[in-house]
Amino acid sequence: MTKTVLLAGTHSGVGKTTVSMGIMAALKKREMDVQPYKVGPDYIDPTYHTAICGKPSRNLDTFMMQVEGVRRTFSRHAKNNDINVIEGVMGLFDGMDSTEIASSAHVAKSLGVPVILVINVHGMSRSAAALVKGFSEFDRDVNIAGVILNRVGSPRHAKMIKDCIPGIPIVGTLPRNQDISVPSRHLGLYMAHEQDFDATRLADFIEQNIDLDTIISIAESAPDIEPAMEEKLPESDVRIGVAMDGAFCFYYQEMFDSFREAGAEIVPFSPIEGEVPEVDGMYFGGGYPELYLKELENSRTTKILKNLSADGMPIYGECGGLQYLSTSYEVEDKIYRTADLFPAETVMTKKLQALGYTEGTAKGDFIKGTIRGHEFHYSVTNCASDAKLAYEMKRGKGIRDGKDGITEHNSLASYTHAHPASFPVKSFVEKCREYKRR
């Protein structure tokens, strides 16, 4: 039996993330083996899942991964756990544009798993029944098997709502609690490793106000999943340095898995600390380079990257990686010199510049095919007129003029955060092999 439950909200801001984290923590407190997942292109919430559950959280996204990719990832990790807990994204039915694609509902339907709906009932009573009725009947293929009422004002308030909602179990009523929260900033919540995160109090709060036994029972109604074939990892013959510190911290666990499956060893290093590992290629993910520009400007890593790129080392960057690998980065009228791999200058803005899914087609020597991903940034990157851009964007803003992915030598960087379901990991690793063999 593959016990699984998906926790969804009626809309963003209902407390879905806090509830999901709390349920994971409470189940772990019972000494259950919990495998976490997150719907959508999210890097931050999974860090909390991972810290709580002690195993990497996996992203499930029916746009970036397609339905088969979601099923494949789920089946690879779902079987040997006591329970699988999936945190949804936005509102249950909110997908890409006006479609169901990439929504929590689409993931629930793709896997056949039951949904527990989280509702913020602050300021309502009987209207909550109309909300539940609408959500449960909107798409009959989505099994809403339970409801959690969040921000309940009093026991009387909870009873009024419970009496109005027949047929669907109310599995929890959470009172307002301002002390149970995670601080946020311009790209979302602070990440788990950036603070003294202790889930004990959150687990206690959930345990006191949510019926975990009923949640486990609901999870048992999920269909059994045939486990994916176990594949033995090949012996690694190349080393890829992955920038991993406060400046560069947005990564999908699946990307690391894909690198390893292609025969690469992952070597973490810190550009903030000036580290330069002995590797055959480098990968700079997104994150918060704007918070560490003084350290990065003076970093040994920053000073040596241009020569490594000119020598032909494959170097790949996404969003924060693009900003860092450009010539300079301007924040609040101060210009910092950065790695200078590309003829481009980045400027931090106060206004959100892009948010949403991306899809581009690449036809160059470095990278080919359709790349699907996501972009989210408060910056613009101004390229030289003769800069080479690799992606023709079918969807998303990119760097400029409907294009993304600036290239130089064997280096590539883009605003697109790519997922390994479409990013040519094997080609990148093979280029690292070619560089090593020279």
N, C-alpha and C positions, 0 to 999 in steps of 0.2 A: 504493500500500500504506500502511495506517495502522498503523504499528508501535506496539503498546500492550502494557503489562504492568501488572497490579495486584499490589501487595505487601500480603499479609495476614498476620495472626498467628493463633496458636491461641487466644490470649487477650490481654488488655491486659497490658503490662509485659514483653513478650517481646523488646523492642528493635526493633519494627517501624518506629518513627519514625526512629530513628538509622540503621537499615539503608536506609530509603527516602531519607533525606537524603544518605547516603553514596553510594548508587547514582546519584542525580541529579548529585552533585558529580563523581563519577568519569566519568560520561558527558560532562558539560560539559568536563572536563579533556581529553577526546578531541576537543573542539571540535564536539560534537554539539549540535544545537538541541533542547532538551528542554522539553516542555510539561508542567508539573506539575498534579496534581489531588489533592483530598483528599475521601474519603468522609465524609459526616456534617457536622454543624453546628459546625465547628471554625474558630476565627479565628486560633489561635496557630501551629499547624504550617504553615499556608500562608505565614506570614511568612518562615519559613526556606526553603520551596520557592522563593518569589519571590526572596529574596536569592541563592540558589544558581543558579537558572536564568535570572534576568534578565527574567522575564516573569511576570505575575500568575498565581498558583495559583487554580484554579477548584474550588468545592465541588460535589460530586455527592451528592444525597440523595433517595432515592426516596419518602420521606414528604413532605418539604417541597416538592419539585419535581415529584413523580410520575414515573413511568417516562419519559413523553414529554418532560418537562422535562429530565431527565438526558440523554437522547439528544440533545435539541436543543442543550444547552450543550456537550456533548462534540463534536458535529459542527461547531459553530461555531469550535472552537479546535484540533481534533485534526489537521487535514489537512496543514498546511504546516509540519510539524516533522519532525525526524529520528526522534524517538521520543516517545511519551506515557507518563508514569509516574504511576500512581495509587496513592496511599497509602491503605490501608484504615483501618478503625476497629474498635476492640475486637477480639474474636475473629471469624474469618471468617464464621461463621453467626449472630453475635449481632445481632439486629434489635430492632425495637420490640416490647416485651412478649415473647410467645412466637412471634412471626411472623418471616418473613424480611425484612419491609419495613424499609428503611433500613440493611440489613446490607451488608457488603462483597460477600458472595455475591450479593445481589440486584442490586447495581450490575454485578458481573461478568457475570451472566446477561443483564441488560438490554442490555449492550453487546457481549456475546459474546467478552469478552477473556480471555486466559489468566491464571492466578493463580500466583504464587510464594509458597509458605507459609513463614513464618519461625517456627522452633521454638526455644525456650529449652531446651537439652538438659542444662543443669546438673543433676547428680544422677541422670541416667538413661542407659541405653545401648539395650538391645533394646526397651525400652518405647517408644522413639521410633518404631519400626516400626509398632507397634500404633496410635500416634497418627496417623501418616501414613495408614495403611490406613483408619482410621475416618473421617478427614477426606475422603479421596479417594472413599469410597463412600457417604458420607452423602447427598450430592446429586449424582447423576451428570451433571446439567446444568452443574455448576461444573467447569471444566477446571483442575485443579491440575497444572500443567505442570513445576513445579520446586520444590525445597526448599532453604532456607538454614538451616543449623544454627548457632545463636548460643550463645555462652558455652561453647564447647568447651574441655575441660580440657587436652587434649594431642593430638598427632598419632595416638597409639594410640587415644584416646577417639573421635576422628573416624572412624578406620578401622573400629572395632567397630560404630558406628552405620551407616556406609555399607554395610557387608557385610550388614546386616539389612534394608535398604530397596531391594529390586529394583524395576525398572520405572519409577520416577520419578527424574529426574536430580537429584543433589545439586549445586547450582550454587555453593555456598559454604559454608565452615566458618570461622566467626569465633571466634578465641580470646577469652577474657575480657580486657577492657581497661577498667579503671576510669577511664582518662584520657579516654575517648571518651564524653562525657555532656553534657547540657544542664541547667542548674539549673532547679528548679521552685519554685512557691509555691501559694497557696490555690486559684487558678483554673487551674492547669496550669503549663506551662513558661514561663520568661521569654521574651518576644518577641524576634525576631531583632534589631530595632533598639535594644534595651535593653542590648546588650552588644557587645563586640568579637568578633563571630562570624566565624570564618575556617574555611571548609570544606576547606581544603587538606589538613590532617592526616587528616581524616575520609575524603577522597577517596583518599588514599594507602593508608589502612588497608583500605578496601573493595577497591581495585585489587589489593592483595597477597593477599586472601583470598577473593575472589569471581570467578567466571568471567564476565566481562562479555560476552564473545562469545556464550556460551550464552544469557545473558539477552536479548541482542539477537535471537538466533535464535528464542527463544520468543516475543518480541514480534512477530516477523514472521508468526506464525500467527494473529494477530488478524484479524478480517474487515475488509475495506475499508469505509470509512465515506463515504457520500455527503455532501460538504460542504454546510453550510447556505447559503442564499442570502445574499450580501453585501448588506446594506441601508445605504444612505447615511444618515448621521446628519443630522437636521434642523438648521437653523441655530438656535442657542440664543437664546431670547428672555427667559429668566428666570435668575436666579443663586441657587443654594442654597448656603448656608454649611454646611460639614461640619466639626464639631469634631474636630480631629485632633492629638493630642499624647499625653503619657504617661497622662493621665486618660481619654481617649476614643480608643480604638484598635481596637475590635472592629467590623469592617465586612466585608461580602461584596463582592467585586469586582463581582459581578453587580448589586448594588444601584446602584453608580455607573454601570454600563453602562445600566441601565434608566432612571435619571434623564436621562442624556445622550440616550437614544433618545426620551425624552418632550420633549426640547427644553430641558433645563436645563444650565447650566454649573455645574460643581462648584468651589466656592471654599473651600479648606482654611483653617482658622484655629485659633488656640490659646486656649481659655479660661484656661489656666494663665497665659499671658502677657497676658491682659486684652484680647485683640484682639476688635474688633467690626467685621466686614466690611460693606460696602454690598451687601446681598443682599435677596432677596424672600421668603426662607424659611430655616429652619435645621434641621439634623439632628444630634442628639447620640447617638452610638452607645454601646455598652457599653465597659467598660474597668476602670480602677482609680482612680475619683475619691477613694476612701478614702485613697489614698496622697498626695493633693495638696490636702487640704481647707483647710489654712492658706492656701495660695496662691489657691485658688478663692474662699475667703471674702472675700479682699481684692481680688479681680479686678474690673476694670472691666466685664468681660463679665457677671459675676454681678449686678452692680448695675443693669445696663440691661435685662436680659432681661424682667423683669416688665412694664415699660412697653411693650416691643415686642410682647409677647403681648397685653396689654390693647388695643393699637392694632390687633390683628387679624392680625399676622404669623403665618403657619403655622409652628409649631415642633413637631418630632417627636423623641421620645427613647426609648431602649431600655435597660432595666436600669440601667447606670451613668448613663445619661441621665435616667432616671426619678428616681434617687436625687438627682442634682444639681439637677433642676428642682423638687424638693420644697422645703418651707420650711426644713428643717434636716436635718442628718445627724449622728447621734451615734456616735462611735467611742471605745471604752474610757472611757466615762463623761464624755467631753468633747463638747459640742454645738457644731457649726459652723453658722453661718447660710449657707444656700445660695440658689438663685435665686428661690424663692418663687412659682413659677408656679401651683402646685397646693396646695390645703389638705391637706398630708400631711407626715408626719415620718418619716424613715428612721433605723433603728437597725442598726448592724453587729453581727452575732452571731458567736460562735465555731463554731456548729453550722450545717452545710449546711441551707438552708431549702427548696431546690427544685432538681431536676436532671431534665431530660427534655424530651420533645417536648410542644408545646402546640398546641391548636386552639381557636379561639374564633370566635364569630359576632358581628359588629357591625352595629347597625341605626341608628346615629346619623347626624347630618348630616355629621359630619367624615369618617367612615369607614364603609364598608358591606361586607358579604359575609363569607366565611370566611377567616380569617387563620391560616396554619400557621407554626409556628416552634419555638423552643427556649428553655428557661429554665435558668439556672444561677447561683445567688446565695447569699451568706451574709448576707442582711439581711432585715428586715421593714419594710414601709412602712405606717404607720398613717394612714389617711385620716380626714378629718372625716366625720361621719355624713351630711352632705348632699353629699358629693363625687360627681361624675358619673362612672360607670364604663361604658366603651363595649363591652367584650367579655363575652359570656356564654360561659364556658369549657366546652367539651365534653371537653377534656383539659388537664391541667396545673393548677397551683395559682393562678397569677396574684397579684393584690394581696390580695383578701379575698373570702370568701363565694362562691367559684367565679366571680369576675369579675376582669377585668384591663382596662388601658387607661383611665387617668384623663384627663378632658378639661376644658378651660377655654378659652373663646374659640375660637380656631383652633389651640390647642395640644393635643397628645396625647402621653402617655408610658405605657409598660407594662414589665412584667418580660419579656414576650415579645420575643425577638430574631426579627424577622420576616424572611422571605426574599421577594425580589421576585416569585417565582413566584405568590404569593398576595397580597402587600401591594399595595394599589391605588396604585402609583407615579403613574400618569397623573392620578388624582384629586388627589393631593397637589400635583403640579406645577401642575395647573390652579388650585388654590387659591392657589398662589404667584403665578400670572398675575393672578388677580382682585385680590390684594393690591397688586400692582404697578400695576394700572390705576386704582386708586382715586384 
